[in-house]
Amino acid sequence: MQTYSVLMVEDEREAADALRAALERYGQERDVRFQVRWAQSAAELDDAQGADVIFMDIELPGQNGMDAALELREHDQATPLIFVTNLAQYAVRGYQAQALDFIVKPFTYYDFALRMDRAMQVVRRDAGRTITVRERDGVTVFSSRELVYVELEGHDLAYHLTDGRTARCRGSISSAEKALGGSPFLKVSSGCIVSMAHVRGVRDAAITLSTGDVVWASRANKRRCLEAIADYLGGDL
């Protein structure tokens, strides 16, 4: 049975117990196990390291959950984050923190399971996969979750990562596309591949990524790319 790590940032014991009970039921129904950690304030968010999924309350003592999530995204833009709140009006701002979803208190198990299914889809796509780039002066190894996009720079491939690093090696977009092996990676032009997990907006042919970078889908690929991204994200573009 596969085990996943879940971090709950929640100051109310009753709400934390409800989340824990929902996770236990979900695990029994889906045949998975969860190692659950409970933090009662944003000051304990260092425990987020290694978490597969984070549930974040917004109303927390001291620093609120929204500001804590924005700080978290400065160094971790991939871990699925679900806000649990009774303040539905925060939903719009939550997209700035790249929240995967919201659960409004008090929640039903049905609502929880729908959102957890989505989070587990993201986790399973990325679990355990690493990418190796042979640079001129050594080798760089990183998780597939850290890769935001790859672009062709002359005769080199530039692998742009969530922490701002760029790994470079000789190669072609076609060779990178083959090595990355499809979803969540999508070729959007003859010189660029993006991770759909890091797409944060699409306007016409402009694709905004989690790092704030904007790349462009070619005219020939535009319709196919929009459909693929919409399917991956589970909505309409």
C-alpha positions as CSV (number, residue, x, y, z in Angstrom):
1,M,0.0,0.0,0.0
2,Q,1.4,3.4,-1.0
3,T,2.0,5.9,1.7
4,Y,1.7,9.7,1.1
5,S,2.6,12.6,3.4
6,V,-0.1,15.2,4.2
7,L,0.5,18.4,6.2
8,M,-2.5,20.1,7.9
9,V,-2.0,23.7,8.9
10,E,-5.1,24.3,11.1
11,D,-5.4,25.9,14.6
12,E,-8.8,24.4,15.5
13,R,-8.6,20.9,16.8
14,E,-12.2,20.1,15.7
15,A,-11.4,21.1,12.1
16,A,-8.1,19.2,12.2
17,D,-9.9,16.1,13.5
18,A,-12.5,16.4,10.7
19,L,-9.8,16.5,8.1
20,R,-7.9,13.6,9.6
21,A,-11.2,11.5,9.7
22,A,-11.8,12.4,6.0
23,L,-8.3,11.3,5.1
24,E,-8.7,8.0,7.0
25,R,-11.9,7.3,5.1
26,Y,-10.4,8.3,1.8
27,G,-7.4,6.1,2.4
28,Q,-9.6,3.1,3.2
29,E,-11.7,3.6,0.1
30,R,-8.8,4.2,-2.3
31,D,-6.4,1.7,-0.7
32,V,-3.7,4.3,0.2
33,R,-2.2,5.3,3.5
34,F,-1.5,8.8,4.7
35,Q,1.1,10.0,7.2
36,V,-0.5,13.1,8.6
37,R,1.3,15.9,10.3
38,W,-0.6,18.7,12.1
39,A,0.7,22.3,12.4
40,Q,-1.3,24.8,14.4
41,S,0.2,27.9,13.0
42,A,2.1,29.2,9.9
43,A,5.2,29.4,12.1
44,E,5.4,25.6,11.8
45,L,5.2,25.6,8.0
46,D,8.8,24.4,7.9
47,D,7.2,21.0,8.3
48,A,6.0,21.4,4.7
49,Q,9.2,20.0,3.4
50,G,8.5,16.5,2.0
51,A,4.7,16.9,2.1
52,D,2.9,15.5,-0.9
53,V,-0.3,17.5,-0.2
54,I,-0.9,20.6,2.1
55,F,-4.2,21.6,3.6
56,M,-4.0,25.2,4.8
57,D,-6.5,27.1,6.9
58,I,-6.6,30.8,6.1
59,E,-7.6,32.2,9.6
60,L,-4.5,31.3,11.7
61,P,-3.0,33.0,14.7
62,G,-0.2,35.3,13.8
63,Q,0.5,35.1,10.1
64,N,-2.6,34.1,8.2
65,G,-2.6,31.1,5.9
66,M,-2.9,33.1,2.7
67,D,0.3,35.1,3.4
68,A,2.1,31.9,4.5
69,A,1.1,30.2,1.3
70,L,2.5,33.1,-0.8
71,E,5.8,32.8,1.1
72,L,5.8,29.0,0.6
73,R,5.4,29.5,-3.2
74,E,8.6,31.5,-3.3
75,H,10.5,28.2,-2.9
76,D,7.9,25.5,-3.5
77,Q,5.7,26.0,-6.5
78,A,4.7,22.3,-7.1
79,T,3.2,20.8,-3.9
80,P,-0.6,20.7,-4.2
81,L,-2.1,23.2,-1.8
82,I,-5.8,23.1,-0.7
83,F,-7.2,25.9,1.4
84,V,-9.7,24.9,4.0
85,T,-11.7,28.0,5.1
86,N,-15.1,29.5,6.0
87,L,-14.1,32.6,4.0
88,A,-15.2,31.8,0.5
89,Q,-14.3,35.4,-0.6
90,Y,-10.6,34.5,-0.4
91,A,-11.0,32.1,-3.4
92,V,-9.9,34.7,-6.0
93,R,-6.8,35.7,-4.1
94,G,-5.9,32.0,-3.6
95,Y,-5.0,31.7,-7.2
96,Q,-2.0,34.0,-6.5
97,A,-0.8,31.3,-4.2
98,Q,-1.4,28.7,-6.9
99,A,-3.9,26.9,-4.8
100,L,-5.1,23.7,-6.3
101,D,-8.6,24.0,-4.7
102,F,-10.7,25.3,-1.8
103,I,-12.8,23.4,0.7
104,V,-15.3,25.6,2.5
105,K,-16.1,24.8,6.2
106,P,-18.1,22.9,7.2
107,F,-17.3,20.5,4.4
108,T,-18.9,17.2,3.4
109,Y,-16.9,14.1,2.7
110,Y,-18.1,14.2,-0.9
111,D,-16.6,17.7,-1.3
112,F,-13.4,16.6,0.3
113,A,-13.1,13.4,-1.8
114,L,-13.6,15.3,-5.1
115,R,-10.7,17.7,-4.2
116,M,-8.5,15.0,-2.9
117,D,-8.9,13.0,-6.1
118,R,-7.6,16.0,-8.0
119,A,-4.7,16.4,-5.6
120,M,-3.7,12.7,-5.9
121,Q,-3.8,12.9,-9.7
122,V,-1.1,15.6,-9.5
123,V,0.9,13.7,-6.9
124,R,0.9,10.4,-8.8
125,R,1.8,12.0,-12.1
126,D,5.0,13.4,-10.5
127,A,5.9,10.9,-7.8
128,G,9.4,9.5,-7.8
129,R,10.4,10.7,-11.3
130,T,13.8,12.5,-11.7
131,I,15.4,14.1,-14.7
132,T,19.2,14.2,-15.4
133,V,20.8,16.9,-17.4
134,R,24.4,16.4,-18.4
135,E,25.9,19.9,-18.4
136,R,29.4,20.9,-19.6
137,D,30.9,20.9,-16.1
138,G,28.9,18.1,-14.4
139,V,25.4,16.6,-14.0
140,T,22.3,18.2,-12.6
141,V,19.5,15.9,-11.2
142,F,16.1,17.2,-10.2
143,S,12.5,16.1,-9.7
144,S,10.1,16.3,-12.6
145,R,8.0,18.5,-10.3
146,E,10.7,21.1,-10.3
147,L,10.8,21.5,-14.1
148,V,8.7,24.4,-15.3
149,Y,9.7,24.5,-19.0
150,V,12.4,23.7,-21.5
151,E,13.4,26.0,-24.3
152,L,15.9,25.9,-27.1
153,E,18.7,28.4,-26.9
154,G,20.9,28.1,-30.0
155,H,22.1,24.5,-30.0
156,D,21.5,24.2,-26.2
157,L,18.5,23.1,-24.2
158,A,17.7,25.3,-21.1
159,Y,15.8,23.5,-18.3
160,H,14.1,26.2,-16.1
161,L,13.4,25.0,-12.6
162,T,11.0,26.3,-9.9
163,D,13.9,27.6,-7.7
164,G,15.2,29.9,-10.5
165,R,18.0,27.6,-11.5
166,T,18.6,26.8,-15.2
167,A,20.4,23.6,-16.3
168,R,21.8,23.6,-19.8
169,C,23.0,20.9,-22.2
170,R,23.4,20.3,-25.9
171,G,20.3,18.9,-27.5
172,S,17.1,19.4,-29.5
173,I,13.5,20.0,-28.5
174,S,12.6,16.7,-30.2
175,S,15.1,14.8,-28.1
176,A,13.9,16.5,-24.9
177,E,10.2,15.8,-25.8
178,K,11.1,12.1,-26.2
179,A,13.0,11.9,-22.9
180,L,10.3,13.7,-21.0
181,G,7.7,11.2,-22.2
182,G,4.5,13.1,-22.6
183,S,2.1,14.4,-19.9
184,P,2.4,16.6,-18.0
185,F,5.0,17.9,-20.5
186,L,3.6,19.5,-23.6
187,K,5.4,20.8,-26.7
188,V,3.9,24.2,-27.4
189,S,6.3,25.3,-30.3
190,S,9.3,24.2,-32.2
191,G,11.5,25.6,-29.4
192,C,9.6,25.1,-26.2
193,I,8.1,22.4,-23.9
194,V,6.1,23.4,-20.8
195,S,5.0,21.5,-17.7
196,M,1.2,21.8,-17.7
197,A,1.4,21.4,-13.9
198,H,3.0,24.9,-13.9
199,V,0.6,26.6,-16.2
200,R,-1.2,29.5,-14.4
201,G,-2.9,31.2,-17.3
202,V,-3.6,31.2,-21.0
203,R,-4.5,34.2,-23.1
204,D,-4.7,33.7,-26.8
205,A,-1.3,32.1,-27.6
206,A,0.5,33.4,-24.4
207,I,1.0,30.8,-21.7
208,T,1.9,32.2,-18.2
209,L,3.8,29.8,-16.0
210,S,4.2,29.5,-12.2
211,T,7.5,31.4,-12.3
212,G,5.8,34.4,-14.0
213,D,7.5,33.6,-17.3
214,V,5.4,33.8,-20.4
215,V,5.9,31.4,-23.4
216,W,4.1,31.3,-26.7
217,A,2.3,28.5,-28.4
218,S,2.9,28.5,-32.1
219,R,0.0,29.1,-34.5
220,A,0.1,25.5,-35.7
221,N,0.1,24.1,-32.2
222,K,-2.3,26.6,-30.5
223,R,-5.6,24.7,-30.6
224,R,-4.0,21.4,-29.7
225,C,-2.1,23.0,-26.8
226,L,-5.2,24.8,-25.4
227,E,-7.2,21.5,-25.5
228,A,-4.4,19.5,-23.9
229,I,-4.0,22.1,-21.1
230,A,-7.7,22.3,-20.5
231,D,-7.9,18.5,-20.3
232,Y,-5.0,18.3,-17.9
233,L,-6.3,21.0,-15.6
234,G,-9.8,19.7,-15.7
235,G,-11.6,22.7,-17.0
236,D,-12.3,24.9,-20.1
237,L,-9.9,27.5,-21.6
